[in-house]
Amino acid sequence: MRFKAELLGIESGGPHIVTLSKDDAYELGVRGGERVKLHFNKKEVYAIVNVVTKSVQKGILGIYDEMMKIEKINEGEYIDVEVAEFPESLHFLQNKLKKRKLNSIEILEIVKDVVRGNLSDTEISAFITALEINGLDVEETTSLTMAMVETGKTLNIGKTPICDKHSIGGVPGDKSTLLIVPIIASAGLTIPKTSSRAITSASGTADRAEVLMPVDLEINEMKYVVEKTNGCIVWGGALELAPADDRFIQIEYPLSIDPLLLPSIMAKKKAVGANYLALDIPTGRGAKVKTIGDAELLAKDFMELGRKLGIKTHSVITFGEQPIGHAIGPALEAKEAWSVLQGDLKIFDLVDKSIHICSLIFGMAGIGVAGLALDILKRGKAEKKMREIIYHQGGNSEIKIDDIKVGTHFLELKSETDGHIMWLNNQILVEISRAAGAPRYKGSGILVHKKLGEKVKKNETILTIVSEKTTQGHNVEKILNEVKPFFIGTSQEIIIHTILDIPQTKKTFIFER
């Protein structure tokens, strides 16, 4: 049957979707949720059908935005439609549900169909659930990683070595990438850093970097910046590197599972041509990884996969029981990182973490000069390099720290007693930051004035919550009425608090790439 294309102006957020009137669907012999094959411009494209009763007229094929952009469909274009056979990848998917091992060809076909939009959300959910329950062995993980690389774009700089770093995440305030990239690039090494936006956190690295410069670069623009400066910090979502991962993330997040952590991360490292990878695994209460034993097992898995992919991977387990530095939220974090680049080295945990990871990368790359990373930071070379990166990414290379604007509405949380900071709850700090407006409103977040073990006096400010809008303060107050983000006590105290009623607890799912 032939239909006239009508652009609906609706985003599906996922697979290729088209709409048919109820009469047309009946005549074609297709039901809602089934597949059709579209023929136009010498192309064959699969799509999932939505059947509607009112908004689409007979003879009209409604086209969702993603499909229109990807397949370059024009309004009024005529398209031939037929019922499609089931993709072969569904049989492979069913095999994984039955606990059978998949080979590289089967995995590649599944990933291809995910990228093409041939699989529905339900089918992808089944695949991800099968991976969560039945697991992946090393060969399957390697095949899945390479399939995600092969179905996307790759960055070819034309020189080696290519260095990279990645944090598993889960700790608020980690703006170390804003220091590590210019330090590594200043040493003459190449570090094309792709970063994510916040999913469940108060700020992703791309959100922080965007305070200083544009990060929505296309792959040719990214290559230009790296060729000019040795480094970049760009948002990975605009690059089409391992695009299957974007679809997988959309399904994983609402399910609160993350079986694709390893292939997701390593596919993007392979896609930029990384030879050396420094992996940061924050560990502890409130972090994504809770124990050192779990961190070591995760490091082992990453290093084994790295060997299969030809990426030399070293890992560092870092303290994850409190924020890194004193700022949480995009602009607040960018401002703090910028102060370090300009010579303020008193933010010891941020400086120590950044220097250690840089030294790890230098060691892998054969640059064994002791103290090199700290020397680059102290002598202002990292700041100079960061200004170069900002300039070539389209930002203001003459930026001053006072140019970084933050919110103007403040709420101070003070100590109710003398004592010491016994713990800071990372998840609650993130929840408060997001309620205050971060990361959508980049000037919102939290300033942490006191950290673990520090002595405090009664009425001393522990946290300052920063908002861009007064209405966001009401959201914060609702959270503070239910939970406390810190605990003040003495070294002799054993009791933290007493539970008299059944607690209404909720488990926070930390999802970061």
Secondary structure, 3 states (H helix, E strand, C coil): CEEEEEECCCCCCCCCEEEEEHHHHHHHCCCCCCEEEEEECCEEEEEEEEEECCCCCCCEEEECHHHHHHHCCCCCCEEEEEECCCCCHHHHHHHHHCCCCCCHHHHHHHHHHHHHCCCCHHHHHHHHHHHHHHCCCHHHHHHHHHHHHHCCCCCCCCCCCEEEEEECCCCCCCCCHHHHHHHHHHCCCEEEEEECCCCCCCCCHHHHHHCCCCCCCCHHHHHHHHHHHCEEEEEHHHCCCCCHHHHHHHHHHHHCCCCCHHHHHHHHHHHCCCCEEEEEEEECCCCCECCHHHHHHHHHHHHHHHHHHCCEEEEEEEECCCCCCCEECHHHHHHHHHHHHCCCCCCHHHHHHHHHHHHHHHHHCCCCCCCHHHHHHHCCHHHHHHHHHHHHCCCCCCCCHHHCCCCCEEEEEECCCCEEEEEECHHHHHHHHHHCCCCCCCCCEEEECCCCCCEECCCCEEEEEEECCHHHHHHHHHHHCCCCCEEEECCCCCCCCCCCCCCCCCCCCCCCC
